[in-house]
Amino acid sequence: MSDWSKQAAKYFLEKEKMEKKQEEEKKQAILTQDRKILLDQSILERRAPEMWDDLCRRFESGCADFNSDVGRKILIFRKVDENQIEIAKEASPEIKSRLLFDPKAYTVKFRGLGVGTIQRLDIKIPSGTSEPRFFDNMSRLIGDPAKVVEESLDSLVS
């Protein structure tokens, strides 16, 4: 064998080995990503309804606190069904907010006359974590759901 053929064969085998390694790493990355998607889906299936229930409790508590502080019943909280709540002004029942939870899309939609700037909340898992969080309709992380409740109730009573 000539020096050229030895070098060319060495280069060819190293390149081939590297390509196989890269292909295997690519397959592993895809498998890891697929596992992460399945894990996230499982977490969302379990946690999204819990987050919705917590949000409902916060709205119910916010209405009760406001009514208590005013000294009379102004806001009416009503759980229509497991995926829908309404908050209305007692004196003007047509002025109300309706929150609809979609357990398949992991979203909470805000409807009605008393809705503020938040039109929708998405429940997603931020990258790098395994804990679901609320995001507003502009994909901004909602750090504290209490702020959503306060803003929504403020819009309703204003």
Secondary structure per residue as TSV (DSSP state, phi and psi in degrees):
chain	resnum	aa	ss	phi	psi
A	1	M	-	360.0	145.9
A	2	S	-	-87.6	164.7
A	3	D	H	-60.5	-39.9
A	4	W	H	-60.2	-47.9
A	5	S	H	-65.3	-37.1
A	6	K	H	-63.1	-46.7
A	7	Q	H	-65.9	-43.4
A	8	A	H	-64.5	-41.9
A	9	A	H	-64.7	-42.5
A	10	K	H	-61.4	-47.4
A	11	Y	H	-61.5	-45.3
A	12	F	H	-61.1	-46.3
A	13	L	H	-66.4	-39.3
A	14	E	H	-65.4	-41.6
A	15	K	H	-64.3	-44.9
A	16	E	H	-61.1	-43.0
A	17	K	H	-63.4	-42.4
A	18	M	H	-65.9	-40.6
A	19	E	H	-64.1	-40.4
A	20	K	H	-64.6	-40.9
A	21	K	H	-64.3	-43.8
A	22	Q	H	-63.9	-39.8
A	23	E	H	-64.7	-41.1
A	24	E	H	-65.7	-41.2
A	25	E	H	-64.2	-37.8
A	26	K	H	-64.7	-43.6
A	27	K	H	-61.7	-43.2
A	28	Q	H	-63.6	-40.0
A	29	A	H	-63.7	-41.0
A	30	I	H	-65.2	-43.4
A	31	L	H	-62.1	-42.7
A	32	T	H	-63.1	-43.2
A	33	Q	H	-64.0	-42.6
A	34	D	H	-62.3	-42.4
A	35	R	H	-61.6	-41.5
A	36	K	H	-63.6	-42.7
A	37	I	H	-62.2	-44.8
A	38	L	H	-64.8	-40.4
A	39	L	H	-65.5	-45.3
A	40	D	H	-60.1	-42.1
A	41	Q	H	-61.5	-43.3
A	42	S	H	-63.2	-42.5
A	43	I	H	-63.8	-45.2
A	44	L	H	-63.6	-40.1
A	45	E	H	-59.0	-36.4
A	46	R	H	-84.1	-45.2
A	47	R	H	-87.5	-30.2
A	48	A	H	-58.6	-45.7
A	49	P	H	-62.3	-35.2
A	50	E	H	-64.5	-40.8
A	51	M	H	-66.4	-38.8
A	52	W	H	-62.9	-46.9
A	53	D	H	-59.6	-41.4
A	54	D	H	-63.3	-42.1
A	55	L	H	-62.9	-41.0
A	56	C	H	-61.1	-45.8
A	57	R	H	-60.6	-39.3
A	58	R	H	-64.2	-40.9
A	59	F	H	-66.1	-43.1
A	60	E	H	-62.1	-44.4
A	61	S	H	-65.3	-40.7
A	62	G	H	-61.8	-41.2
A	63	C	H	-64.8	-45.9
A	64	A	H	-62.3	-43.2
A	65	D	H	-63.0	-44.9
A	66	F	H	-61.5	-48.1
A	67	N	H	-59.5	-41.0
A	68	S	H	-63.9	-44.3
A	69	D	H	-67.7	-33.2
A	70	V	H	-77.6	-30.4
A	71	G	T	93.9	8.0
A	72	R	S	-158.5	169.1
A	73	K	-	-81.9	111.7
A	74	I	-	-109.9	-47.0
A	75	L	E	-103.0	134.6
A	76	I	E	-111.6	123.1
A	77	F	E	-101.4	132.8
A	78	R	E	-141.1	127.6
A	79	K	E	-91.8	108.4
A	80	V	E	-69.6	-49.0
A	81	D	E	-155.9	-171.1
A	82	E	T	-66.7	-15.9
A	83	N	T	-119.4	15.9
A	84	Q	E	-152.3	134.7
A	85	I	E	-129.0	156.9
A	86	E	E	-130.7	141.9
A	87	I	E	-126.6	123.6
A	88	A	E	-131.6	159.6
A	89	K	E	-85.6	129.5
A	90	E	S	-60.9	-41.5
A	91	A	S	-71.9	-26.2
A	92	S	-	-135.1	76.7
A	93	P	T	-61.3	-17.3
A	94	E	T	-72.8	-19.5
A	95	I	S	-90.9	102.9
A	96	K	E	-151.3	160.0
A	97	S	E	-113.6	142.1
A	98	R	E	-124.6	130.3
A	99	L	E	-113.2	127.4
A	100	L	E	-118.4	123.0
A	101	F	E	-98.4	127.1
A	102	D	E	-104.3	103.3
A	103	P	T	-70.7	-12.4
A	104	K	T	-90.7	-35.0
A	105	A	T	-96.6	-7.1
A	106	Y	T	57.9	48.8
A	107	T	E	-130.5	153.7
A	108	V	E	-121.5	119.5
A	109	K	E	-103.3	137.7
A	110	F	E	-102.8	128.7
A	111	R	E	-133.4	154.1
A	112	G	E	118.5	177.6
A	113	L	T	-74.6	-27.5
A	114	G	T	-94.4	20.7
A	115	V	-	-85.4	133.5
A	116	G	-	-85.2	-137.4
A	117	T	S	-79.5	-18.8
A	118	I	-	-86.9	118.3
A	119	Q	-	-99.2	-25.7
A	120	R	E	-157.9	144.2
A	121	L	E	-118.0	132.5
A	122	D	E	-107.5	138.3
A	123	I	E	-100.1	113.9
A	124	K	E	-136.6	164.9
A	125	I	-	-105.2	114.4
A	126	P	-	-63.4	147.0
A	127	S	T	-61.8	143.7
A	128	G	T	87.9	-0.7
A	129	T	-	-132.2	175.3
A	130	S	S	-129.1	17.5
A	131	E	S	-109.2	120.8
A	132	P	-	-67.3	149.3
A	133	R	E	-140.3	160.6
A	134	F	E	-85.0	141.0
A	135	F	E	-128.3	141.1
A	136	D	E	-79.7	-179.3
A	137	N	T	-67.0	-7.1
A	138	M	T	-107.9	19.2
A	139	S	S	61.9	27.6
A	140	R	-	-93.1	136.4
A	141	L	E	-64.7	132.1
A	142	I	E	-95.6	107.8
A	143	G	S	-69.4	-38.2
A	144	D	-	-134.4	113.1
A	145	P	H	-59.9	-22.2
A	146	A	H	-60.1	-31.7
A	147	K	H	-66.3	-36.3
A	148	V	H	-63.8	-45.0
A	149	V	H	-62.0	-47.9
A	150	E	H	-60.0	-46.5
A	151	E	H	-62.8	-43.1
A	152	S	H	-66.0	-46.0
A	153	L	H	-68.4	-35.7
A	154	D	H	-61.8	-42.6
A	155	S	H	-62.3	-35.9
A	156	L	H	-71.9	-39.4
A	157	V	H	-87.5	-12.4
A	158	S	-	-75.1	360.0
